[in-house]
Structures are given as C-alpha cells and as structure tokens.
Amino acid sequence: MSNCNLSKREKEVVELLLDGKSNKQIAMALGISPSTVEFHLKNVYAKLEVHSRTETILKLGKSTGVIDAQPPKSTVAIRRVKENNGENFSFKELEMRKRIFYYFLAGLIFGIAYWGYLNMAAGFFSQLNPNIEPGAVSSVMIWIVLSMMFLVVFGVWLIPTIFPAVYEFRRSEKVGQAVMAVMVVWVSAVFGYYLTYFILLAFFGLPNMEYLLVFGKHSSTFWQDWAGIFNKLILFSFLKWSVVGILAGGFAGFATSSFYSLWVKKTRMLST
C-alpha cells in the first residue's frame, strides 16, 4: 500500500489512532470536529479495505509502508491503550476538574443574576395585584396567574440545566458526568444567590432591614441579632436549597442528558 493513497490529514488521523486516541482526542489534537474525524476514518477504512479501528490497527501492524516511519503496534501496546494508561487518565482528570471550576463559576454568576431577576419578577407581579374586590376574579384567572408566576420564577432554571448537561455530554459522552455538571451549577447558583443576599444585607442595606448594616451605630445585642437573622434567612435557607439543588438538579440533569444522548444516537444512526 503506497503512502500516496492516504492524504496528509488522513495520515495524521491514523497516526493518532495508532496511539490509542479516541475520536474526540484526535479532534482536539488536530483542531477539527469529531464528525470530521469520522469522515476521515471512513475514507481510511475504504482505502485500506477494512471495517473497524481494530482491523486498521492489525493491518497497519503488518504493513509499515502505509504511514511514514510508523512502527507496528504490538498486541501488548494495543491492550495498554485500551486499558487507558495513566498519562491519558491524568489528562482527562485535569480536563474534568477544569470544567467543574467553570461550571461552578457559571452557576455563581447565574445565582447573582437570579437575585436581581427574582426581584424584578416580584415587582412585576405586584403591579398585577391591584385592589380587587372579592369575587371579581375567577378561580381560572387565579390559576393562570399562579402558573405564570411559577414559570417565570422557576422556568429560568432550564438555563443552568440544558447548557451544562448538553455541553458536558458532548465532551465526555457520559450521562453521569453531565448530571454532576448540572448539580454543580445548581448548587453554586444557590450559593451565589445567598452570597448576594448576605452582601446586600450586611453592607448595602435592604428595605426595612437597614438596622442590620455592619457599618453604623449598633445596639448592645447587634451581633446576637445578626447571628439569628443570618442563621434563619441565609445559612439554613442555603442548606435547604442546596439539598433541593442536588436532588432536583440531579434529576433535571439526568433527564436532559439522557434525552440528548438518545437524540445523538438517533442522529448518528440516521447519518450512517
């Protein structure tokens, strides 16, 4: 088999394939998409008259002329690649830790923004509640308004559900990691929300709670009062909603990533 039968890019793909790289790792190394890698591999399979990665490795192990200066891979080397050596594992572990940090940062920003969003929503719905005589509003209208309030307040949490679930599954192709990504975003969003609450309460003042400002005149029981308010309004609420974030976020992440994985598999089957 002559070297000219494979293009330069196809040779690069095959070299990384022989090093035990997955399609995603090959795509990252060459700066191309996984679908482009699959396209090149299909061409390689056709030119080498094989049907799988394993057949490609075995055939190239017998014919060293296909790839310039490419030594054949032994069975032991192939098995070690499949078992995923320590260097690759460390790289993947580092990449996951890096993504977790970004998920936490994204959730923190969302939680801070959610504080302002929730206050805007509360102001909007308060304007829809003028002095109405009893019986002037039907139960259906009340149900519609309550449904709108629920969607406005909680529907926005689809943002920190869909984006991290889809992004993490596209990177790792593992539902479990996608679920963890959503849980990290949700819990850090709760943290960002109550961190904003604490800062505003302590240093800027909230309506009817200006007496809790840290910088100002204090009573003799100021810090005791502050501790009680902090535990009740911030700490306990943070812990409660963090548990909700883990459970609800885990369920939402599982549902989203599972649905997306099925869609990806169906799309791949249709494209082949």
C-alpha angles and dihedrals in degrees: 000000000000124000091234091065089077123056121233092258092047090053090052091050092048092048090055090044090056089051088061097253120157121231091261092050091048090050091051093047094050097035094240135116123269089243089057089051090053089050092053092045091053089054091047092050090051094049093046092041094234133125107211146027091257092054089048092054093046093048094047088048087064098040114048094176096078096074121036112251091348110148118213117262117238123225089251091053092049091050091049090052091051090050088054112237125237095260093058091043091053091050092051091045091051092049092051093049089050092052092048089056091052091047090053091048092048091050091048091054091046092051092051091048090046090061091061092040092052092050091050090050091049090052091049095051092044088062089055091059106072124160100295122178116243112269094020092107122059123229089245091058091049090051091050092050092048091049090051091050091050093050093046094047100041105018090076088068088077085080096065088041107050100037100051093039094052095040095049093045090051089052100041104016087218122123091205093059091046089053091050091050091055092047091051091050093047096048093045088049089055089049091050091050095052092040087058089047091053095047094048092045095048104035110019105028131235127231112287090000101079090118088074094065109128094216108059143056112329133199122227091260095044098116093043090052090046092051091051093048092045093052094046103040102029118015100041092039090050092051092046095050092042089060088048088049092053095047101036093036091050092051093045091047092049093049093046097045093043092052091046093049090052090049091050092050092048091049092050092049091052092048094052 
